[in-house]
Amino acid sequence: MPQSTSDDDADQESKIHNSGFESSPTRTGSWMSPCIVCFGDETGGAISDNSLRKESETSITFAWREAPYHDPWIGFSMGFPHGSSNESASFGTRYELSNSGVAKQEKKHWVVVKFPQGQFMYKASPITSDHALLKDLPKRRLSGKAKEYTLLTISLSRAGSVKVEGYGKPFANPGHFTDAWINKSKPIDGSNTLVDLLEQRKFVFLVPSHHSVLLCEWRWNTATLSTPFSYPYGDQHSWDMERYRKMLPKLQGPRFAPAWSFHDDNSHVAVLTQSQVQGILWFREAAQDILKLRMPAYFIEAETSAENDTYYVVIPLS
Protein backbone atom coordinates (compact mmCIF):
# COMPACT_ATOMS: atom_id res chain seq x y z
CA MET A 1 0.00 0.00 0.00
CA PRO A 2 1.32 3.53 -0.71
CA GLN A 3 3.01 5.46 2.06
CA SER A 4 1.39 8.62 3.42
CA THR A 5 2.61 12.03 2.32
CA SER A 6 3.55 14.70 4.85
CA ASP A 7 0.23 16.49 4.23
CA ASP A 8 -1.61 13.26 4.84
CA ASP A 9 0.33 12.76 8.07
CA ALA A 10 -0.66 16.20 9.32
CA ASP A 11 -4.29 15.58 8.46
CA GLN A 12 -4.15 12.16 10.11
CA GLU A 13 -2.62 13.61 13.28
CA SER A 14 -5.39 16.21 13.38
CA LYS A 15 -8.02 13.47 13.15
CA ILE A 16 -6.32 11.50 15.90
CA HIS A 17 -6.03 14.58 18.10
CA ASN A 18 -9.70 15.41 17.58
CA SER A 19 -10.95 11.84 17.90
CA GLY A 20 -12.23 12.41 21.41
CA PHE A 21 -10.21 9.50 22.79
CA GLU A 22 -8.80 11.50 25.69
CA SER A 23 -12.36 12.30 26.73
CA SER A 24 -13.75 8.91 25.73
CA PRO A 25 -17.45 8.41 26.47
CA THR A 26 -17.95 7.46 30.09
CA ARG A 27 -21.71 8.00 30.21
CA THR A 28 -23.51 4.80 31.01
CA GLY A 29 -27.22 4.22 31.11
CA SER A 30 -30.00 1.97 29.99
CA TRP A 31 -33.73 1.57 30.10
CA MET A 32 -35.57 -1.57 29.11
CA SER A 33 -39.00 -3.07 29.31
CA PRO A 34 -40.72 -6.26 28.18
CA CYS A 35 -43.07 -5.60 25.30
CA ILE A 36 -45.24 -6.95 22.51
CA VAL A 37 -44.19 -6.19 18.93
CA CYS A 38 -46.84 -6.22 16.21
CA PHE A 39 -46.82 -7.33 12.62
CA GLY A 40 -48.01 -4.27 10.75
CA ASP A 41 -50.33 -2.16 12.90
CA GLU A 42 -51.92 -3.13 16.21
CA THR A 43 -54.78 -4.94 14.46
CA GLY A 44 -52.46 -7.58 12.98
CA GLY A 45 -50.62 -10.42 14.65
CA ALA A 46 -47.97 -9.98 17.33
CA ILE A 47 -45.15 -11.69 19.19
CA SER A 48 -45.01 -11.26 22.95
CA ASP A 49 -42.53 -11.36 25.80
CA ASN A 50 -43.06 -14.37 28.05
CA SER A 51 -43.64 -12.12 31.07
CA LEU A 52 -46.71 -10.67 29.36
CA ARG A 53 -48.16 -13.82 27.85
CA LYS A 54 -47.48 -17.09 29.61
CA GLU A 55 -47.80 -19.19 26.46
CA SER A 56 -44.91 -17.28 24.90
CA GLU A 57 -41.41 -18.71 25.29
CA THR A 58 -39.64 -15.76 23.73
CA SER A 59 -38.11 -12.69 25.34
CA ILE A 60 -39.00 -9.37 23.68
CA THR A 61 -37.38 -6.29 25.21
CA PHE A 62 -37.52 -2.66 24.16
CA ALA A 63 -34.47 -0.64 25.26
CA TRP A 64 -32.04 2.21 24.93
CA ARG A 65 -28.45 1.69 26.03
CA GLU A 66 -25.25 3.69 26.40
CA ALA A 67 -21.91 2.30 27.53
CA PRO A 68 -18.26 3.39 27.20
CA TYR A 69 -16.64 2.32 23.91
CA HIS A 70 -19.95 1.07 22.48
CA ASP A 71 -22.31 2.66 20.00
CA PRO A 72 -25.40 3.98 21.83
CA TRP A 73 -28.63 2.57 20.49
CA ILE A 74 -32.40 2.49 20.71
CA GLY A 75 -34.26 -0.61 19.61
CA PHE A 76 -35.54 -3.99 20.70
CA SER A 77 -34.18 -7.48 21.21
CA MET A 78 -35.73 -10.91 20.77
CA GLY A 79 -34.50 -13.98 22.64
CA PHE A 80 -35.30 -17.53 21.50
CA PRO A 81 -34.44 -20.55 23.72
CA HIS A 82 -31.59 -22.82 22.65
CA GLY A 83 -32.28 -26.54 22.47
CA SER A 84 -31.57 -28.30 25.77
CA SER A 85 -29.86 -31.22 23.99
CA ASN A 86 -27.73 -29.21 21.55
CA GLU A 87 -24.46 -30.32 23.13
CA SER A 88 -25.29 -34.04 23.17
CA ALA A 89 -26.66 -33.77 19.62
CA SER A 90 -23.25 -32.43 18.49
CA PHE A 91 -24.67 -29.05 17.52
CA GLY A 92 -22.58 -27.42 20.22
CA THR A 93 -23.05 -24.82 22.92
CA ARG A 94 -22.84 -21.07 22.47
CA TYR A 95 -21.09 -18.75 24.90
CA GLU A 96 -21.26 -15.01 25.38
CA LEU A 97 -18.99 -12.57 27.18
CA SER A 98 -20.33 -10.98 30.33
CA ASN A 99 -19.65 -7.32 31.12
CA SER A 100 -16.68 -8.48 33.18
CA GLY A 101 -15.23 -10.39 30.23
CA VAL A 102 -16.10 -13.87 31.51
CA ALA A 103 -17.50 -16.37 29.01
CA LYS A 104 -20.89 -17.73 30.09
CA GLN A 105 -23.12 -20.27 28.43
CA GLU A 106 -25.77 -18.55 26.35
CA LYS A 107 -29.29 -19.64 27.23
CA LYS A 108 -31.01 -17.81 24.40
CA HIS A 109 -30.35 -16.91 20.79
CA TRP A 110 -30.59 -13.12 20.62
CA VAL A 111 -31.61 -11.04 17.62
CA VAL A 112 -31.14 -7.32 18.26
CA VAL A 113 -32.82 -4.65 16.11
CA LYS A 114 -31.38 -1.13 16.34
CA PHE A 115 -33.13 1.95 14.97
CA PRO A 116 -31.01 4.45 12.97
CA GLN A 117 -30.19 7.54 15.01
CA GLY A 118 -31.91 10.62 13.66
CA GLN A 119 -33.79 8.65 10.99
CA PHE A 120 -37.03 7.64 12.65
CA MET A 121 -40.14 9.25 14.09
CA TYR A 122 -42.11 8.06 17.09
CA LYS A 123 -45.53 8.34 18.62
CA ALA A 124 -46.52 7.22 22.11
CA SER A 125 -50.25 6.93 22.76
CA PRO A 126 -52.21 5.87 25.84
CA ILE A 127 -54.27 2.73 25.36
CA THR A 128 -57.60 1.92 26.96
CA SER A 129 -58.21 -1.22 28.99
CA ASP A 130 -60.61 -2.68 26.39
CA HIS A 131 -58.05 -2.66 23.53
CA ALA A 132 -57.74 -6.02 21.75
CA LEU A 133 -53.98 -6.19 22.39
CA LEU A 134 -54.61 -6.25 26.14
CA LYS A 135 -56.54 -9.51 25.95
CA ASP A 136 -55.06 -12.11 28.31
CA LEU A 137 -52.37 -9.73 29.58
CA PRO A 138 -51.63 -9.58 33.34
CA LYS A 139 -54.41 -7.63 35.04
CA ARG A 140 -52.02 -6.41 37.72
CA ARG A 141 -50.47 -4.15 35.13
CA LEU A 142 -53.71 -2.21 34.96
CA SER A 143 -54.73 -2.29 38.62
CA GLY A 144 -54.83 1.14 40.24
CA LYS A 145 -53.74 3.00 37.10
CA ALA A 146 -55.76 3.46 33.96
CA LYS A 147 -53.97 3.36 30.61
CA GLU A 148 -50.81 1.90 32.10
CA TYR A 149 -49.95 0.30 28.77
CA THR A 150 -48.62 2.49 25.98
CA LEU A 151 -48.92 1.96 22.24
CA LEU A 152 -45.60 2.99 20.75
CA THR A 153 -45.09 3.49 17.02
CA ILE A 154 -41.67 3.86 15.40
CA SER A 155 -41.62 4.93 11.72
CA LEU A 156 -38.38 4.92 9.73
CA SER A 157 -37.51 7.79 7.44
CA ARG A 158 -37.11 7.12 3.74
CA ALA A 159 -33.33 6.88 4.07
CA GLY A 160 -33.35 5.00 7.36
CA SER A 161 -32.99 1.26 7.88
CA VAL A 162 -32.68 -0.89 10.97
CA LYS A 163 -29.48 -2.65 11.92
CA VAL A 164 -30.05 -6.32 12.74
CA GLU A 165 -27.49 -8.24 14.81
CA GLY A 166 -27.46 -11.95 15.58
CA TYR A 167 -29.90 -13.12 12.92
CA GLY A 168 -27.37 -15.17 10.96
CA LYS A 169 -25.85 -17.05 13.90
CA PRO A 170 -26.38 -20.84 13.94
CA PHE A 171 -29.45 -21.81 15.96
CA ALA A 172 -31.02 -25.14 16.85
CA ASN A 173 -33.95 -26.20 18.99
CA PRO A 174 -35.29 -29.31 17.21
CA GLY A 175 -39.01 -29.88 17.60
CA HIS A 176 -39.59 -26.43 19.08
CA PHE A 177 -41.65 -23.88 17.15
CA THR A 178 -38.85 -21.29 17.33
CA ASP A 179 -36.60 -23.59 15.28
CA ALA A 180 -39.09 -23.42 12.41
CA TRP A 181 -39.42 -19.64 12.81
CA ILE A 182 -35.69 -19.04 12.46
CA ASN A 183 -34.34 -21.88 10.33
CA LYS A 184 -37.30 -22.46 7.99
CA SER A 185 -38.94 -19.01 8.03
CA LYS A 186 -42.27 -20.50 9.13
CA PRO A 187 -45.05 -18.08 10.14
CA ILE A 188 -45.10 -16.78 13.70
CA ASP A 189 -48.62 -15.38 13.64
CA GLY A 190 -50.94 -15.93 10.71
CA SER A 191 -48.77 -15.68 7.60
CA ASN A 192 -46.23 -13.33 9.20
CA THR A 193 -42.61 -14.51 9.48
CA LEU A 194 -39.60 -13.21 11.37
CA VAL A 195 -38.21 -11.81 8.11
CA ASP A 196 -41.48 -9.94 7.57
CA LEU A 197 -41.07 -8.37 11.00
CA LEU A 198 -37.47 -7.30 10.40
CA GLU A 199 -38.29 -5.79 6.99
CA GLN A 200 -41.02 -3.48 8.33
CA ARG A 201 -40.76 0.26 7.89
CA LYS A 202 -43.08 0.90 10.81
CA PHE A 203 -42.89 -0.91 14.14
CA VAL A 204 -45.73 -0.94 16.66
CA PHE A 205 -45.09 -1.97 20.27
CA LEU A 206 -47.22 -2.42 23.36
CA VAL A 207 -45.14 -1.40 26.37
CA PRO A 208 -46.26 -1.85 30.02
CA SER A 209 -45.67 1.75 31.05
CA HIS A 210 -47.72 4.94 31.29
CA HIS A 211 -47.06 6.95 28.14
CA SER A 212 -45.88 10.03 30.06
CA VAL A 213 -43.39 7.92 32.02
CA LEU A 214 -42.25 6.23 28.85
CA LEU A 215 -41.52 9.51 27.11
CA CYS A 216 -39.64 10.73 30.16
CA GLU A 217 -37.55 7.58 30.52
CA TRP A 218 -36.68 7.11 26.87
CA ARG A 219 -34.26 9.41 25.13
CA TRP A 220 -36.44 9.86 22.11
CA ASN A 221 -34.46 12.84 20.92
CA THR A 222 -31.50 10.82 19.68
CA ALA A 223 -29.34 13.95 19.76
CA THR A 224 -29.18 13.40 23.53
CA LEU A 225 -27.52 10.03 23.02
CA SER A 226 -23.75 9.89 22.78
CA THR A 227 -22.36 10.09 19.27
CA PRO A 228 -21.44 6.75 17.68
CA PHE A 229 -18.21 5.39 19.09
CA SER A 230 -15.15 5.83 16.88
CA TYR A 231 -11.69 4.33 17.31
CA PRO A 232 -9.00 7.02 17.67
CA TYR A 233 -6.72 5.84 14.85
CA GLY A 234 -7.84 8.13 12.04
CA ASP A 235 -8.72 6.86 8.57
CA GLN A 236 -5.32 5.98 7.08
CA HIS A 237 -4.33 2.39 7.70
CA SER A 238 -1.47 1.75 5.27
CA TRP A 239 1.57 0.11 6.81
CA ASP A 240 3.72 3.00 8.04
CA MET A 241 5.90 2.29 11.08
CA GLU A 242 6.89 5.93 11.46
CA ARG A 243 3.24 6.95 11.72
CA TYR A 244 2.57 4.18 14.22
CA ARG A 245 5.53 5.26 16.37
CA LYS A 246 4.11 8.77 16.60
CA MET A 247 0.51 7.66 17.04
CA LEU A 248 0.50 4.91 19.64
CA PRO A 249 2.33 6.65 22.53
CA LYS A 250 -0.38 9.36 22.41
CA LEU A 251 -3.21 6.85 22.55
CA GLN A 252 -2.47 4.88 25.68
CA GLY A 253 -5.70 4.10 27.50
CA PRO A 254 -8.05 1.40 28.78
CA ARG A 255 -8.84 -1.71 26.78
CA PHE A 256 -11.66 -1.39 24.27
CA ALA A 257 -14.75 -3.54 24.60
CA PRO A 258 -14.76 -6.69 22.43
CA ALA A 259 -16.57 -6.13 19.13
CA TRP A 260 -17.89 -8.51 16.47
CA SER A 261 -19.62 -5.92 14.31
CA PHE A 262 -18.81 -2.33 13.36
CA HIS A 263 -20.91 0.62 12.29
CA ASP A 264 -18.63 1.49 9.35
CA ASP A 265 -15.77 0.09 7.27
CA ASN A 266 -13.20 2.44 8.79
CA SER A 267 -13.77 1.05 12.28
CA HIS A 268 -13.48 -2.49 10.95
CA VAL A 269 -10.21 -1.79 9.10
CA ALA A 270 -8.81 0.12 12.10
CA VAL A 271 -9.37 -2.88 14.37
CA LEU A 272 -7.88 -5.34 11.87
CA THR A 273 -4.72 -3.28 11.31
CA GLN A 274 -4.22 -2.19 14.91
CA SER A 275 -4.53 -5.76 16.16
CA GLN A 276 -1.45 -6.53 14.07
CA VAL A 277 0.46 -3.31 14.66
CA GLN A 278 0.08 -3.29 18.43
CA GLY A 279 0.98 -6.97 18.56
CA ILE A 280 4.39 -6.51 16.95
CA LEU A 281 5.41 -2.87 17.36
CA TRP A 282 6.67 -3.24 20.93
CA PHE A 283 8.61 -6.38 19.91
CA ARG A 284 10.17 -4.66 16.90
CA GLU A 285 11.12 -1.63 18.99
CA ALA A 286 12.72 -3.88 21.61
CA ALA A 287 14.67 -5.71 18.89
CA GLN A 288 15.91 -2.38 17.50
CA ASP A 289 17.07 -1.34 20.98
CA ILE A 290 18.94 -4.62 21.39
CA LEU A 291 20.55 -4.13 17.98
CA LYS A 292 21.91 -0.74 19.08
CA LEU A 293 23.22 -2.07 22.37
CA ARG A 294 27.01 -2.01 22.81
CA MET A 295 28.87 -3.81 25.64
CA PRO A 296 32.14 -5.67 26.21
CA ALA A 297 32.04 -9.41 25.58
CA TYR A 298 34.53 -12.27 25.94
CA PHE A 299 34.39 -15.05 23.33
CA ILE A 300 35.53 -18.56 24.27
CA GLU A 301 36.03 -21.02 21.47
CA ALA A 302 33.95 -24.17 21.83
CA GLU A 303 33.83 -27.31 19.76
CA THR A 304 33.96 -26.52 16.07
CA SER A 305 33.16 -28.43 12.94
CA ALA A 306 33.83 -28.02 9.26
CA GLU A 307 30.47 -26.32 8.85
CA ASN A 308 30.34 -24.05 11.92
CA ASP A 309 32.52 -22.09 14.31
CA THR A 310 31.06 -22.19 17.83
CA TYR A 311 31.82 -19.81 20.70
CA TYR A 312 30.59 -19.19 24.20
CA VAL A 313 29.99 -15.49 24.88
CA VAL A 314 30.47 -13.99 28.34
CA ILE A 315 28.79 -10.61 28.95
CA PRO A 316 28.23 -8.51 32.08
CA LEU A 317 24.73 -8.59 33.60
CA SER A 318 24.83 -5.05 34.95
N, C-alpha and C positions, 0 to 999 in steps of 0.2 A: 504494500500500500504506500502511496506517496507520503513523504515527510511534510510536516506543517511548515509554512513560511513564518517569518517573524511577525507579520501582521496577524496571521491566524493565531499564533501563540498569544499575542496581546489580547485578541478577542476572546480566546479560550480562557485566559486568566481572569478576564473581566467576568465571564459567565460563572467561573468557579467562585470568584469572590462574592458575586451577587446571588449565589445559589441558595442562600438562607441556611446553609448547613450549621453555621455557628449558632444560629438561633433556631435550631431544628424544632419542629412542632412537638410540644410537650403536652398540649391540651388533650385530655382524655375524657370521653363521655360516651354514653349509649342510652338508648331507650328502646324497649322492645315490648311486644304484646302478642299473645296468640291471636289468630284472626281466621276469618273465612275469606277465601279469594274466589271470585265468581268467573264463570265463563261468559264473556259478553257483559251485559248489564245484570242488575240484581234479579231479573226475572228468569234468567237462564240457570244452568246447573252451577254447582260450586264444589270446592274441595275444602275440608274443614280441619282445623287443628283438633287433636284428640282430647284436649281439655274442654272443648266446646261441644263436641259430639262424641259420645262414648264409642259409637260404632267405627269411628275413624281411627286408623292406626298410623296416621301421618302427623308430622309436626309442621305447622304453618306459622311462621313468626314474621311480623312486620317490625322493622327496626331502622334506626339511624345509629351509626357508630363512628367514633373518631379515636384514633390511637396513634402514638408516635411512630413515625416511619411507615405508616400505612396510608393508603388513599382513604379519605373519609367517604362515607356512602350512605344513601337512603335507599331502602328496598325491602325485599322480603326473602325468606329462606324456606325451603321445603325439605323435610327430613323423612326418608323412607327406611324402614327397618331392614338391616342385613339379615340374610338367612342364618338361622342358628347352627346349621350343619355345614356351613361353607368351608370350614377348615378340614373337616373329615371327608368332605366331598372333593377335596383337592382344588377348590376354587381359590382358597387362601383367605387371609384375614387382613383387613385394612387398618392402618394406624394413622393417627393424626398427632400433630405437635400441640401440646398445651401451651398456655401463655408463658410458662416457665421453661419451655423448651424440652419437656419430657414427652416421649412418645407414648401415647395411650391408645388402646384398642378402640376403634371407631364403631359405635353401636348403630349409627344410621348413615345412610348415603345422603349427603347434603347437596342440594341444588340451590344456588344463591342467585337472585335476580337483583341487579343494581340499576337504579334509574339514573339517566344522564344528568349531571349537575347543570342547572340553568336551562334545561331543554324539556321541561314538563310543567304542566299546570295541575292544580289540585282543587278539590272541593270537598269539604267536610260538612255533612248534613246530619242533623238529629234524626232518629228513626223511632217510630212509634211502636208500642208493644205488640200491636196486631200485625206487624209486617211479616210477610211469608218467610223471610230469611230467619226469623226468630223462632220458628217452629222447632220444638224439641231442644232448644238451647237451655242451659241452666237458668232456672227461675231466680236463683239467688243474685244473679247479675242485675236483675231488674228491681229487686226488693228495695224499697225505701227511696229509690231515685228513678224518676221517669226518664225515658230516653237515654239510658245509660250506654246503649250501643250507638256507634256512629257509623254511618255509611260514608266511606271514603273513596273518592274517585281520582285516579291519576291518569292524565291524558298526555301522551308524548307529543312534542312538537314535530313538525314535518321532518326536520333534520335529525331528530333525536332517535336513539335506539337503546334498548336495554343491553346490559352486559350480563351474560349468563356464565356462571362458574360452576364446575362440577358435573355438568350434564353428561359429558363424554367418558367419565370414569367407569371402569368395569363395575357391574352390579349384578348380584344374584340373590334371589330368594325364591327358589323353586316351589311352585304350588301356591305361592302367595299372589294376591291380585296386583301388588305393586310391581312384581317382576314383569307381568304382562304390560303394565302401564309404561314402564321404562324401556324394556328390551324389545317389545313387539308393537309399541305404540297403540295399544288397545284403549278404547274409550274409558274415561274416568267417570263421566256423568253424561248419560245420553250418548251422543256421537262425539263428544268433545274429548280430545286427547291432550297429553302433556305438551306436545308440540304446539297445538292450537293455543294453549294458554300462554306459552312463551312468546308466540308471534303476535299477541294482541298489541294494539296501539292504545287501548284504554283498559285500565285495570280497576276493578271495583272490589273493595274490601269491606267486610263487616268487622269492626274493631270494638272490643268490650271496654269502651271508655266514653265518658261524656265528651261531646264534640268540642266544648270550650277547653276542657283539660287537654284533649288531644292536640289542639292547635297550639296550646301553650307549651306542651312537652316537646313536640316535634319541631325541628328547625326547618320549617317549610321554606323559608327564604334561604336557598342554598348558598347565598353569598355569605351567610354567617358560618358555614362550615369552613374548615381549613381548606386551603388550596390543595390540589392533588400533590402527593408526595413526589419529589424529584431527587434523584441521586446527584451528589455535588460534583460530578466529574465532567461537566460540560457536554459538548456534542461532537468532539473529535476523538476518535478511538483508534487511529492508526498507531502502529507500534513505534513509539518515540521515547526512548529511555530518558533523554534529557528532559522532556516534558513531564514524565512520571516522577523524576527526581525532584523537580520543582513543586509538583502538585501534591504528592502524598504527605510530605511533612506538614503541610498546612491543613490537612483534612483528617487529622487524628481525632477519633471520637468513639462513641459506643458502637457496639455491633448492631448492624441493621437486622430487622426482623426477616426471617426466612420468607422467600417469595417464590411462587410457582407460576404466577401470571403477572403481566405488566401492562400498564395503561397505554404505553406507546413503545415504538421500536427502539427509541434512543435509550430508554431505561433498560430494555432487554439487552442491547448491545453493551451498554455500560457494565452491567453485571457480568456478562460473559467475559469481557476483556479484563475487568478489574480482578476477577477471580484468578486469572492467570498472572497478571502483573504483580499483584500483592503476594502471590504465592512464591514468586521467584526473585523479586527485586531485592529483598533483604539478603537473600543468599548470594546473589550476584555482587551486591555491594560488599558483603563480608569477604568474598573471594578476591575482589579488587584490593581491599585493604591488606589481605594476606600477601597478595602479589607485590605490594609496595613495601612490605616489611623487610627491614635489614637488621641482621644480628650476626654476631660471631658464631661460627660452627666448627666443630672438629670432626673430620671424616676418618673413619677407621676402616681399612680394607677388610672385607669379609671374603667368603669363598667366591671364587669367580669361575666362569665357564667361558667357552669359546663364543657364546652368544651374548653374555651379559657381564658387566662389571658391577659388583655389589659392594655397597659400603654401609656401615652404621654411621649415623649422624648424631653427634652430641651437641645439644643446644642448651643455653641457660633457660630456666623457667621463670626468672624474674629479672 
